[in-house]
Amino acid sequence: MNQAIRGVDLATGRPLDRDQRLYNVGHGVLGIAVTFGPQLLRPTPTGPPKTEIVQRWMSRGELEAIGNTGLLRGGRPGRNYVTNNANSSLLRARQRLALDHTPEVLVTVEVPKNIFPQPTRVAPQYGMPGGGMERMTTQPVPVLRIISISAGKKQ
C-alpha cells in the first residue's frame, strides 16, 4: 500500500493501520468522540488537512448518529445546516435559526474547510422570526472531531 495515504489518529496520535476502518468511535464522559482513518484524516505525511470549527443544534439521536457514522446528521441525504456562532439558549436558537422544533444539544465540531459556503441570514419559517446566520451544504460532511457538547440554557 502507498505509505502516503496512511493517517494518524487525532485522539491518540498513533499511526493508523492500512486495514483500519474509515472511522473509529469512542465514548467519553460528555458524549461521543470521533476520529477518521487514513483516507480522510491525513492524505499525506506533510500535515493535517485544513479544518474549521462550526456549531449545530441537534437532538441527542442525531448526536448518536454522528458517532455511528462519522458524518454530520448521520450521513442522511439532504441539507446540512451549521452556524459559526450559535445562541446558548434553546428557545433563542429555535427562533433565530427558524427551527421546526426545539433542539436538545449544541454540538461544536471540527469539519474539513470549504465544505460550507459563507453564512447567509435565516429567513422566517415555521412561525419563527429567523434572523440568525447559517451555512448550508447538500454534500456529506465528515466530522473530524467533536469539540464540545452543551445542553444549552432553557431561556
N, C-alpha and C positions, 0 to 999 in steps of 0.2 A: 504494500500500500504506500502511496505517496505520503511521505512524512509531513509535507507542507499543510495537509488538512487536518492534522492531529490538533486537539484542543486542550484546554486547561479548565478544570472545574473551578468556577468562581468562588464557591463556598469553601473549598479546601486548598486550592492552589495546586492540586496534584494533576499530572497529565492524565488524559482520558485514553482508554484503550480504543483501538480501531473498531472493536466489536461492541463497544458500549452503545446503549440505546441513545436516541436523539435527545432525550431529556431525562433528568433524574429528579425525583421529587423527594423532599424531606419535610417532615412535620416538626415545627418548632413550638415554643410556648405560646407565641402570639398568633400563629397561623401556619401558613404553608410557604415554604421557600422553594424556589425552582431555579435550577441551573440547566444550561443546554450543553449538548455534546459538540463534537468537533465540527460538524457542517455549519452550524450557526454561530458558535461561540468565537472561534478564532481561525479564520481561513488561512492565515499564515503566521509563522512564529514571530513576526515583526511587531506585534502589538494587538491590543483588543480592538474590536470594531467600534465605530463611533456610535454613541448611545445618547439618549436623552431621558429625562425624568418627567413622567406625566401622572395625572391622578384620574381616578374613575370611581364614582359612587356606584355600588352594586349590591346584590343580595349575597348572603352567605353561600348560597348554592352556586352562584357564579364564581365566587372565590374558590370554592372546591373544584369547579370545572377547570379553572386556571391551573390548579395543582395537578389535576389529572392529565391535562393535555399540553400544558406549557404555552397555551395561546390565550390571548385576551378573549373574553366571552366564551371560553371553552372551545374556540375554533368554529363556532356556529357561523353559517353564512349570513351576510347582511352588513349593516353599518356598524362600525366600531367607533364609539364616541369616547373622547377623553377631554380633559381640560388641563391647563397649565397650573391653575391656582384655584382649587375648589374651596367652597364655603365650608366651614366646620359645623354648621347647623344642618341637620337633616331636612328640616322644612324649608330653610332658605335655599338649600341646594335644589330641592324639588321645584321651587318657584323659579329660580334663576336659570336652571337648565331645562325647564318645562318638561319635567318627567311625568309619566303617567301613573307612577306610584312612588311612595316614599321609600328611598333606599335604606339598606341596613348598615353598610360599612363603607368607609372611604379607604381606598387602597392606592398607595403610591408605588409605582412600578418603574423599572428601567426597561426601555424598549430600544430597538435599533433606530437610529436617527433617520430622518427623511421619509418615514412611512406616512406620517401625518402632515397635511399641509398647514399653513398658517391659520391661527384661530379666526373664527367668524362669530358674529353676535347671534345668540339664540333667539329665534322668533317665538312669539306666544303660541302655545299649543296645550291641549288637554286642560283648558281653563287656567293655565298658569301664565304669568306675565312674561317669562323669559328674561332676556337682557344680559345673561351671563355670556361667557366666551367658551366656545367648544371647538374641537378639531375632530374631523371625521375621515375615515377611510373605509373602503369596502374590501381591502385585502387582508388576509390573515396577519395578525400582529403577534410575533413571538414575545413572550415575557421573559426577559433575561434574568430579572431579579425582582422579588417583592421587597420593597424597602420598608414600608410600614402599613399597618392595618389599624384603623381607628373606627370606633363605633359612632363617633360624631356626637354632637350635642343635640338635644331634643328641640331647643329653641334657637 
